[in-house]
Amino acid sequence: MSNKEEKKKGLAALWQFIKFGLVGVSNTVVSYATYSLCYYVFHTNVHVANIVGFIISVLNAYFWQSRFVFKESEEGEHRVWWQVLLKTYASYAFSGLFLTEVLLILWINVLNIGQYLEPVAGWLGNFGLTMTGGDVAVSIAPFLNMVITIPINFCINKFWAYRQKKKSKEEL
């Protein structure tokens, strides 16, 4: 492969990652809106609201990723939609539920990042926000998680959930 082809392939992968991030933003909005609707309007339990938000946002992810991020290639075998959907739920369950929980424990309980954030909490007090370093840690931990989980989730989706096997010679 020539240097020009490698650059083109690299730019295509970067653009795909950016589109994945845009879908992720919409997933976050859908998840939070669903969560809020369930909790504040329908008065469900917070955990029920969280689960419903997860289910709806992953369905949103599947819809947009299938059409916008990981489009089906004509050179590859046809994907079975329900298998891709189940794999999408599995990938988000791993990165969005399991891994984020492990990382929260790491940041807050093991590394105790709140102890390093007391100056930030004091600074926020200048703006009328009364927080401890632990409160700041709880607030920023999800963003720290995203730095780790987004690339992992992208790879799981690209190379597993939305992977297309090449067509056999007979199918071409």
Rosetta blueprint (number, residue, H / E / L):
1 M L
2 S L
3 N H
4 K H
5 E H
6 E H
7 K H
8 K H
9 K H
10 G H
11 L H
12 A H
13 A H
14 L H
15 W H
16 Q H
17 F H
18 I H
19 K H
20 F H
21 G H
22 L H
23 V H
24 G H
25 V H
26 S H
27 N H
28 T H
29 V H
30 V H
31 S H
32 Y H
33 A H
34 T H
35 Y H
36 S H
37 L H
38 C H
39 Y H
40 Y H
41 V H
42 F L
43 H L
44 T L
45 N L
46 V H
47 H H
48 V H
49 A H
50 N H
51 I H
52 V H
53 G H
54 F H
55 I H
56 I H
57 S H
58 V H
59 L H
60 N H
61 A H
62 Y H
63 F H
64 W H
65 Q H
66 S H
67 R H
68 F H
69 V H
70 F L
71 K L
72 E L
73 S L
74 E L
75 E L
76 G E
77 E L
78 H L
79 R L
80 V L
81 W H
82 W H
83 Q H
84 V H
85 L H
86 L H
87 K H
88 T H
89 Y H
90 A H
91 S H
92 Y H
93 A H
94 F H
95 S H
96 G H
97 L H
98 F H
99 L H
100 T H
101 E H
102 V H
103 L H
104 L H
105 I H
106 L H
107 W H
108 I H
109 N H
110 V H
111 L L
112 N L
113 I H
114 G H
115 Q H
116 Y H
117 L L
118 E H
119 P H
120 V H
121 A H
122 G H
123 W H
124 L H
125 G H
126 N L
127 F L
128 G L
129 L L
130 T L
131 M L
132 T L
133 G H
134 G H
135 D H
136 V H
137 A H
138 V H
139 S H
140 I H
141 A H
142 P H
143 F H
144 L H
145 N H
146 M H
147 V H
148 I H
149 T H
150 I H
151 P H
152 I H
153 N H
154 F H
155 C H
156 I H
157 N H
158 K H
159 F H
160 W H
161 A H
162 Y L
163 R L
164 Q L
165 K L
166 K E
167 K L
168 S L
169 K L
170 E L
171 E L
172 L L
